[in-house]
Amino acid sequence: MSQAPKYKRILVKLSGEALMGEDSYGINRATIDRIVGEIKAVVDLGVQVAVVIGGGNIFRGVAPAAAGMDRATADYMGMLATVMNALALQDAMRHAGIVSRVQSALTIQQVAEPYIRGKAIRYLEENKVVIFGAGTGNPFFTTDTAAALRGMEMGADIVLKATKVDGVYTDDPKKNPDAVRYQTVTFDEAIGRNLKVMDATAFALCRDQKMNISVFSIFKAGALKRVVLGEDEGTLVHC
């Protein structure tokens, strides 16, 4: 198989839960190092990589206290959790020899740069990995929506959604052993079959702007690289 990447610039949506490994919450060091290894394999191909990271692994620990909380306040807490994850990811990348920058949609100048589109694009052109924290900076919007938004702003070729499952299936593969993985599916087919690819806002944004989405497992060794090389990995959602 040719080692020429299919995409020049990608946006990886990484859930906070992916950083937990087998732990109930928080950041598992071995897991984050392995994920960074997957990203490094793509960076070494010359692909420009941006990352949007979630915060579920940290926010899960305070979720019971947030049960009766104002939604906007809880969402801001979630955004701060994503900044913590972004810093942890940057540190792991530094140990792996990857140059990266964290940009936050909330202004926290002591720990991260504010989000500036032109600066982020320049970093990508310099082959630095850009990690976007704090989602969109607005409550009521998920990090899926932030991934769709940043993917378009960065001019990414595709949004790669890293999940626990290696693609989109006809049914829950954990509950139904006969479930079949879709190799490709159109946006309209995904809507018609009620396939859960991303949240509705993010999905509509990608469909309207003709931004393809690839869903794959970040826990499957080499999967990210295979997606970037255009091999049969995960599920491609296209127009």
Secondary structure as GFF3:
##gff-version 3
##sequence-region A 1 239
A	DSSP	beta_strand	9	14	.	.	.	ID=ss1
A	DSSP	three_ten_helix	16	20	.	.	.	ID=ss2
A	DSSP	alpha_helix	29	43	.	.	.	ID=ss3
A	DSSP	beta_strand	48	53	.	.	.	ID=ss4
A	DSSP	alpha_helix	56	62	.	.	.	ID=ss5
A	DSSP	three_ten_helix	63	66	.	.	.	ID=ss6
A	DSSP	alpha_helix	71	95	.	.	.	ID=ss7
A	DSSP	beta_strand	100	104	.	.	.	ID=ss8
A	DSSP	beta_strand	113	114	.	.	.	ID=ss9
A	DSSP	alpha_helix	117	125	.	.	.	ID=ss10
A	DSSP	beta_strand	129	133	.	.	.	ID=ss11
A	DSSP	alpha_helix	143	153	.	.	.	ID=ss12
A	DSSP	beta_strand	158	163	.	.	.	ID=ss13
A	DSSP	beta_strand	184	186	.	.	.	ID=ss14
A	DSSP	alpha_helix	187	192	.	.	.	ID=ss15
A	DSSP	alpha_helix	200	208	.	.	.	ID=ss16
A	DSSP	beta_strand	213	217	.	.	.	ID=ss17
A	DSSP	alpha_helix	223	228	.	.	.	ID=ss18
A	DSSP	beta_strand	235	238	.	.	.	ID=ss19
###
